[in-house]
Amino acid sequence: MPNLQRVPDALVPPPPLRVTFPSIPTDVIPQVVVNVLKNKFNEIAPQNLNQSEDCLTINVFRPPGISSSSKLPVVVWIFGGGFIVGAPNRYKAGMVVERSIQLNKPVVYVSLNYRLNGNS
């Protein structure tokens, strides 16, 4: 089955920006609130992150023999897991596409990966 897996949809942040507190405009949010958020962030953010942050990817599965100009419906799957666990490869994209072909209603299946908690 022709497909594209782990197509990057964002750049991996360079080391100085990895697991850092985001910049928050203090003209919108009072500095005291920013300070509390920053303290809490520093408590839960991992200090020694020894894993890749290269997880912002999209997977595209399409039926074989379909031209690139075909206009097919697209099924988009965003896995659940409460931002704690999960991955798009836990779900069988190929089965969805195969079943759509059996029903004579082929679809393109797109799943995406996103960051989970502070460690990904």
Buried (B, 14 or more C-beta within 10 A) or exposed (E): EEBEEBEEEEEEEEEEEEBEEEEEEEEEEEEEEBEEBEEEBEEEBEEEBEEEBBBBBBBBBBBEEBEEEEEBEEBEEEBEEEEEEBEBEEBEBEEBBBEBBEEEEBBBBBBBBBEBEEBB
